């Protein structure tokens, strides 16, 4: 049985290690759908979250910005979760992608 787009996106995100982040576009490229970053966002919003083993808080915009409507408590909660894992932030509040982006 073929896995749905959401399930394939969640499979990629489950591989992002603690202390690292991936961009929506990066997840889309890794799952073979390079022009589907927006749909990856929908998948993260609809994910079962950590209870389902999907660390969707580790997915950010390519410029390091956090999701304004982070589904599990807002961007402050997303930042708190990332900082707890050791993800570094820039002075402007964005993730420092140069040292925190996952290299798959």
C-alpha positions as CSV (number, residue, x, y, z in Angstrom):
1,X,0.0,0.0,0.0
2,X,1.4,3.4,-0.9
3,X,2.0,5.8,1.9
4,X,0.2,9.2,1.8
5,X,2.1,12.5,1.3
6,X,1.7,13.3,5.0
7,X,3.0,9.9,6.1
8,X,6.0,10.3,3.8
9,X,6.7,13.8,5.2
10,X,6.4,12.5,8.8
11,X,8.9,9.7,7.9
12,X,11.5,12.2,6.8
13,X,10.9,14.4,9.9
14,X,11.3,11.5,12.2
15,X,14.9,11.3,11.0
16,X,15.8,14.8,12.0
17,X,18.0,14.4,15.1
18,X,17.6,16.4,18.3
19,X,19.5,19.6,18.2
20,X,19.0,20.0,14.4
21,X,16.3,21.5,12.2
22,X,15.2,21.0,8.6
23,X,13.4,23.5,6.4
24,X,10.0,22.7,4.9
25,X,11.7,22.8,1.4
26,X,14.4,20.4,2.6
27,X,11.8,17.9,3.8
28,X,10.0,18.2,0.5
29,X,13.2,17.6,-1.5
30,X,14.2,14.6,0.6
31,X,10.8,13.0,0.1
32,X,11.1,13.5,-3.7
33,X,8.6,16.4,-3.9
34,X,10.9,19.4,-4.3
35,X,8.1,21.9,-5.1
36,X,5.8,20.9,-2.2
37,X,7.2,22.9,0.8
38,X,3.8,24.3,1.6
39,X,2.2,20.9,1.6
40,X,4.9,19.8,4.1
41,X,3.7,22.6,6.3
42,X,0.2,21.2,6.1
43,X,1.6,17.8,7.0
44,X,3.4,19.2,10.1
45,X,0.3,21.0,11.2
46,X,-1.7,17.8,10.9
47,X,0.9,15.6,12.5
48,X,0.3,13.6,15.7
49,X,3.3,15.4,17.2
50,X,5.8,13.9,19.5
51,X,3.1,11.5,20.8
52,X,3.2,10.0,17.3
53,X,7.0,10.2,17.1
54,X,7.0,13.2,14.7
55,X,9.3,16.0,16.0
56,X,7.5,18.6,13.8
57,X,9.0,21.4,16.0
58,X,12.3,20.7,14.2
59,X,10.9,22.0,10.9
60,X,11.4,25.7,10.3
61,X,11.4,28.1,7.3
62,X,14.6,28.2,5.2
63,X,15.6,31.5,6.7
64,X,15.4,30.1,10.2
65,X,12.0,31.7,11.1
66,X,9.7,29.7,13.3
67,X,6.1,28.8,12.2
68,X,3.8,31.6,13.4
69,X,1.0,29.1,14.2
70,X,3.0,26.2,15.6
71,X,0.3,23.7,16.2
72,X,1.6,22.5,19.6
73,X,1.6,25.8,21.6
74,X,2.7,28.6,19.3
75,X,6.1,29.8,18.2
76,X,7.3,30.5,21.8
77,X,6.8,26.8,22.6
78,X,8.5,25.8,19.4
79,X,11.5,27.9,20.4
80,X,11.5,26.6,23.9
81,X,11.6,23.0,22.6
82,X,14.4,23.7,20.1
83,X,16.5,25.5,22.7
84,X,16.0,22.6,25.1
85,X,17.6,20.4,22.4
86,X,20.5,22.8,21.9
87,X,19.5,24.5,18.7
88,X,21.1,27.9,18.4
89,X,19.2,31.1,17.7
90,X,20.4,34.4,16.1
91,X,19.9,37.8,17.8
92,X,16.9,38.4,15.5
93,X,15.1,35.4,16.9
94,X,15.6,33.1,13.9
95,X,17.4,29.7,14.1
96,X,21.0,29.9,13.2
97,X,20.7,27.6,10.1
98,X,24.5,27.7,9.5
99,X,25.1,25.6,12.6
100,X,21.8,24.0,13.3
101,X,20.5,22.7,9.9
102,X,20.4,19.0,9.5
103,X,22.5,17.6,6.8
104,X,20.8,14.5,5.5
